[in-house]
Amino acid sequence: METLQHLITPLTTAWYQVDSNELVSFGIFFAAMWLIAVVLEAAVKKVTNED
């Protein structure tokens, strides 16, 4: 449990130090990657079903 806390503590302090603009850009990037993954998954399912 202590090692987990040692890992989380620097992350939370870094999280509060990050600029809000960086958080917004990370959110947009994450959303774009998720959307691409969903589209690719749908395309792969469509291709494999047609074969």
Secondary structure as UniProt FT lines:
FT   HELIX           2..17
FT   HELIX           20..50
//
